[in-house]
């Protein structure tokens, strides 16, 4: 797989494919490389004192790096030769740039008709917004995500991680695997286009469906869920927890757990529809009740009654105990540099994932260029 992408969405996709066994050759700008190499702090040092951005490490394991100047005829020629032997090519240049560089789908598929070619952009390959820079923050704002994630009347809220980028990378990975499966039957490759805005809106399925089918603007809900009550963060005497009752059985258990059997007889809370209609009153009653409980006591009571609940944790708190709960953390590297990141979320019976450290800038340039003299191995 030939990876011309940088930043997050494309590299996240190609890392996931690398985790699954693909050979990924990351093409980087000569002397500069992927911009996320400089995104920090935090940085960690290798045995030579070289600083690595933990952000870059988090989306670039299991790859090789080649430096190419795609503005030079030699660099473009090398890229085309690599692509002629590749199963997949990924790019996230601004629309039209890959074609001008001679590495667009039309140019590469002419000599490699089996090539699966994926383009990632912010807002699509055409249309009035196609030439806008496609960054996650702008898409979180434009999609309505930041507005609907805010508490009622509150300020817009951004997700703490690049949710539009990650979703786009996952949708791209899915499409690439589908195209490769199709190629097994037809022998032909496929051009794929994925953009951040479409991906974000597709993931916001309940909100977009409400507007498309009913013309209803999704409300600002903060931590709440617009269709289920209760299903949100609540404050206890000493902190915050989350709890949810997405069906009538769980609602009954919640009432018993909090020792509020009279809620079951209250006509305002008889069904989820009624609870939605009287959301403000019910949430206020639950909040008042939980203010008398510590987080530990409330969670214990809820768990005894098998009500979905959880503490509001910091990242480190859950990572420190993840493996004892069956989660997987990947530690990998060599004498030069070792890293620890989250493992691929999928596990396959009878097979163990293998991870390699991210590449240094241009680490594999000479080996890869030398391999062009004998293209029989494929990439």
Secondary structure, DSSP 8 states (H G I E B T S, - for coil): -EE---TTHHHHHHHHHHHTT---EEEEETTT--GGGG--S-EEE-TT--EEEHHHHHT--S-EEEEE-TTSHHHHHHHHHHHHT-SEEEE-SSTTHHHHTT-SHHHHHHH-TT-EEEEEESS-SSSTTTTS---HHHHHHHTSHHHHTS-TT------SS-HHHHHHHHHHHHHHHHHHHHHHHHS--EEEEEEHHHHHHHH-HHHHHHHHHH-------TTSBTTBSSEEEEE-SSSEEEEE--SHHHHHHHHHHTT-GGGGG-GGGSSHHHHHHTHHHHHHHHHHHHTTS-HHHHHHHHHHTT--EEE---HHHHHTTTGGGT--EEEEE-SS-EEEEE--S--BTTB---------TTTTHHHHHHHTT-TTS--
